[in-house]
Amino acid sequence: MKKISLAWQIFIGLILGVIVGAVFYGNPHVASYLQPIGDIFIRLIKMIVVPIVISSLIVGVAGTGDMKSLGKLGGKTLLYFEVITTIAIVLGLLFANVFQPGAGVDKSKLAKTDINSYVSTAEQTESHSMIDTVVNIVPTNIIQSLANGEMLPIIFFSVMFGLGVAAIGEKGIPIINFFRGTADAMFYVTNQIMKLAPFGVFALIGVTVSKFGVASLIPLGKLVLVVYGAMFFFILVVLGLTAKLVGFNIIHLIKYLKDELILGYSTASSEAVLPKIMEKMEKLGCPKAITSFVIPTGYSFNLDGSTLYQAIAALFIAQMYGIHMSIGHQITLVLVLMLTSKGIAGVPGVSFVVLLATLGSVGIPVEGLAFIAGIDRILDMARTCVNIVGNSLAAIVITRWEGHKLKPYQEQKAA
């Protein structure tokens, strides 16, 4: 009998979770039983992310060993991220203006959700500028950064350490071998943890449906449709054209990442698939130095799905309150989102925090977010998929930009 693929196992877990959540909708005991299973799976993934990033990056950088080349790589990567995320913001505004998801929405029929936890975080980050982000990339205590999972300081330290290993020549070979072995071992652990993915997906989606149900989508159905439509358009058209420019097919990439996309959608966590994305991009032919730098950095600077959603949500709230947003106000919103979406990268609930820190600057009531917080999990699932495809494609684009070749499609499927 043919073994069921991981993608199908995760999909079955997703369907069963929806069924269980729907049957036991409103039952608080569902969360108490299922949430620990989902939490354990997410914790297992988070446990291996930092060791994989550090070991892969040190091996990749030590193999390159050229500060000038790394500087060019970093510059190209950040330029690409800025261009793509700006397009995502503009596309979000375009969809919100054309389809008007907030027009005619009756606020009195919407349930409000407590967003105080996001408000307190936003208050701490409102003054957080791009300069602060650049300064905070350099860690004062790498052990503390490792403990807190602060990805940008970890990347900075790993790059500097890799350059140091390369500089000492033969003395650095045992260190490179150690970290290469660490990376291989952690990828093995990743594959073992992924066998538990169907159970984690079942638990997490079951809890989500049991808490919010399907009925919560009806009053905000137009917003959900516009967000999902914009996400599909962005992947197929914007990222599709980008992929075509570097000689790649976006449909092939989606098929190649089907396991990770189903898992990311179910868990609403890009971090849950980061190790597998890095592994698959290397198998595709992306050099370790590029994969280990571009993909983790993208989790802070290339959140395409999140920035697209933020633009739509901002205009949705304005439309719901009957506030006219002029072209000037919308240009201001684009500029502010370009900065704030980078300035507080890595904060939990980042999309809500960014919006809370941004809406007031363009005259949109921040309390409007309380009306859409209840369905944010459903929207976050779509955002996560876009972020996954966007960061994976970024590794491909930079690989081709650097003059490297990728494997033919038949080899990609085999990988």
N, C-alpha and C positions, 0 to 999 in steps of 0.2 A: 504493500500500500504506500502510495506516495506521501511523503511527509508534508504536513501543512506548513507553508512558509510563515516567517515571522510577521510579515505584513498582514496576512490573513488572520493569524492568531490575535494580533493587536486589534484588527477590525472587529473580530468576533467579541473580544473583550469590551470594545466600545459599544457595540449593539446591546450586549447583555447588561452593561452598566446603565444605558439609557432605559432599558426595559425595567430593571430593578428600581431605578430612581423614580420612574413614572408610576410604578405600582405602589411604591411606598412614599409618594409625594407628601411632604409635610410631616413625616415621621422623624423625630429627632434622633431616634436610635440608629437610623441608617448611617448617619455621619459618625456616631460614636464607634460603630463597628468597622466601617469601611475606611474612614479617614486615616487611621494608623497604617493601614496597608499602603495607601497612596503615599503617605509621608515617608515611610521606610524606603520605598522605591526612589523617590526624589532625593532623599538623603544619600542613598547608595551612589546615585549619579554624581551628586555634588562632591562626594568623597573623593572621586577620581579625577575631577576636572582639573584641579590645580596641579597635581603631580604630572598629568599628561601635558598640560601647557608648558610647564617649566622644563621637563625633560626633552620634549620635542623641540622647543625653541632653542635651548642650549645646544643640542646636537645640530640643528639646522644652521644656526648662526656660526658655530665653531667650524662647520663645514665650509661656510662662505668666507668668514674671517676677514671681510673687507668692509671697513667703516663707510667708505664712499658708496659702495654698492648698496649697503643697508640703508644709508641716508636716502638714496634715490628710490629704493623700494618703499620706504616710509612716506616719502613725499608723494609718490604716485598713488599709494593706497589712500591717503587722507584726501587727496584731490578727487579721486573717484568716489569716495564716500560722500563728500560734500555735494558733488554734482547730482548723484543719484537720490540722496535724501531730499535735496531741494526740489527735484522733479516730483518726488512723492508728495511733498507738501502742496505744491502747485496743483497736482492732479486731484488731491483731496479737496481743495477749494473749488476746483472746476466741477467735480461731481456734486458737491454740496450746493453750488449755485444753480446747476442745471436741474437737479432732481428735488431740491428744497425739502429734505427729510423732516425738518422741524416745523414747516408751515402747517397751520391748522391743528397742531397737537394740543389737546386739552390737558393742561398741567394738573387739573383737579382729579383726573382719572388715573394719574400716574402715582405709583408708590415711591416714597422717598427712602433712600438708604443712608445710613450714618456714614459720613466720610471724614469724621474728625481725625482719624488716624492719618489720613492723607493730608489733611489741612496742617497738622502739626509738623509733618515732614516738609511740606511746601514752605512753611514759614521759615524753616531753617535754611532753605536753599534759594529763596527769592533773590538774595544778594550774590548768589554764586555765579561768577562770570566765567568767560572762556579763559581768562588769565588764571583764575583759581584752578581750573581744570588742568592747565599746563603745569602749574606749580605742583599740584597734587600727584602728578604722574611720577615724580621723583619721591621714593619712599624715605621716610626718616628712620623707619625700623621695618626691615623686610619681614621679620618674624611676625610682627603685628599685621602687616599687609597680608601675609599668608593665612593667618588666623581669621582675618575678616573677609578673605576671598576677594580682595580689591584687585581686579584684573589688570588695570593699566600699570600700577606700580610693579606688579609681578612680572608683566611683560618687559618693562623697562629694566628691571634687575636682571632678568634672564638674558636679555640682549647684551647688557654690559658684561655679565659673567661669561657668556659664550664668546664674546670678543677677547676677553682675558684668557680664556682657555686656548683660543686660536693663536694668541700672541706668544704663548710659552712653548709652542712647537711640540716636540716629542713628549715633553713632560705632561702635556695635556691629554695624550692619547688614552691613558687609563680613566681619566675623568669622562672623556667622550664615550668610552665603552660602557662606563657605569650608567650614564644617563640614557644611552641607547638601549641598554638592557632594561632600565626602568620603564622607558616608553613602551617597549615591546610587552613587558609584563603587565603594564596598566591597560594596554589595548586588549590583552587576553582577558583581564578582569572585566573590562567593558563588555566583551562578548558574552561573558557568563551572566552579568547583571541584566543584559538585554533579554535573556530568556525569561526574566520575571516581568518584562514590560506588559504583557497582556493582563496580568493581575493588577499591576499598578494603574493601568488605564481603566480597567473595570471599576476599581475602587474610586478613583478620582472623578470619573464622569458620573458614576452612580450618586456620589455625594452632591455634585453640582445640580443634577436634574431633580433630586429629592428636595433640595433647598428652594430652587427657583421655579421648577416646573416649566412646561411649555407655554402655559397661559401668560407668563410674564413677558413673553416675546410679542404678544398680539398688539398692545398699545404702541410699542416702539418697533413694530414690524418693518416700517418703511426705512427707519434708520439702519436696522440690521441688513436689509436688502441692499441699501446704498453702499454700506461699508463692504459687504461681501462682493458686490459688483465691482467696486473700485479696486478691491484686492485682486480679483481675477484679472481685471483689465491691466493692472500694473504688472502682474507676473507675465501674462501672455504677450502684451504689447510692448511695454517699456523694457522689462527684463528680456523679453524675447528678441527685440531689436538689438539690445545690447549684446546678447549672446551671439546673434547672427553676425555682428560686426567683428567678432573675434573668431568666427568660424565654428560656432557651436550651436546646438539645437536645444532650446529651452524645454521642449517636450521630452527629449532624451534625458535631460537633467532631472526633470520631475519624476520620470520613471525610475531613474537610478536611485533617487532619494525617497522612494515611496514608503519604505519602512520608517524612516526618520520623520517624514511629513505626517504620517498617521499618528506616530507617537507624540510629536510636537503639538499637533492639533488636539489630541486627547488630553494631554497634560497641561496645555497652555504654557509650556516652559521650553524656551530655546535652549537653555542650559542642559536640559535632559538629553539633548542629542548632540551637543558640542563634541564629545569625544568621537562619536561615530562619524560625524561630518568630517572631522580632521582626518580620520583613518581613510574614509572613502575618497576624499579629494587627493590624498597621496597615491592611492591605488589608481586614480584617474590619470596620474602623471604630473600633478602639481608638486614642485619641490618642497621638501620638509620646511626649509627656511621660509618659504612664502606661506604655506598652509598654517604653520604654527604662529606666524605673525599676523596675517590678514584676518583669519577667522576669529580668534579671540579679541582682536582690536575692533572688529566689526560689531561685536556684542555691545560695545560702548558707543561707537561712532556711526554705525550703519544699520540702524533700526528702521528700515524702510516701512515696514508695516505699522510700526508705532507712530511715526511722523505723519503718515498718510491718515491714520485714524484721528490723530490729534487735530488736524486741519478740518476734517469732517465734523468731529464732535464740537469744535469751537463754533462753527457756523450753525450747526443744529441747535445749540443752546440759544444763540442770537436769534434765529428764526422762531424758536419756541416762545421767546419773550417779545417778539415783534420788533426787534432792534435791526435797523437797516445798517448793513456793513458796506461802506463805500469802498471803492477801489483802493483809496489811500489807506483805509483801515486794514484792508486785507493784505496789502503790501507790507504794512507794519507787522501784521500777524505772521507773515512768512519770515520776515527778518528776525522777529523775536523767537519763533520756533526753531529757526536755524541755529540759534545760539543756545537756547535753554535745553533743547533735546540733546545737546552734547554736554552742556555744563553740569548736568546732574545725572549723567549716565551711571547705571549700576544701582540706583536707588530702587528698593522694592516698590512695586506699583508705579513704575516710572511714568507711564502715560498719564495717569491721574495727577501725579505730582507736577509734571511739566505743565499740564493744563491749568492747574490751580495757581501755579506761579506765573502763568502767562495771560489768562483771560482778563484779569483786572486791568492789565496795561492797555487793552484795546476796548475797554468799556463793556465787557460781557460779564453778567452776574455769575460769580463762581459757584453760588449755591445751586445753579442749574445742573451741575454734575451729579447732585444727589438723585436726580430723576433717572439717570442712565447707569448709575453704579450697580444696580441690581442685575443688569444684563451684561455687565462688563466682561464677565467670564466668557460668554458666548463670543463677544467681539475679540477678546484676547486670543482665543483659539485661532481665529483667522489671522490676526496680527503676527502670531508666532510662526505660522507657515510662511508668510511673506518674508519675515526676518531670516528664516532658515534658507529659503531659496536665494534671497538677496546676498547673504554672506557666502554661500557656496559658490554662487556665480562670481562674486568678487575675487575669490581665489583663482578662478579660471581666467578672468579678465587680466589680473595682474600677472599670472603665469604667461599668458600669451603676450602681454605688453613687454615682459622681460625677455621675450624671444624663445621661450621653451615650447616644446610640442606636447600635445595630449595624446592619449591612446585613442585609436579608432573606436567607433561605437560598439562593434562586436566584442572588442576587448573590454570596453566599459561594462557591458552586461555581464561578462564573465567575472569581472572584479567585484 
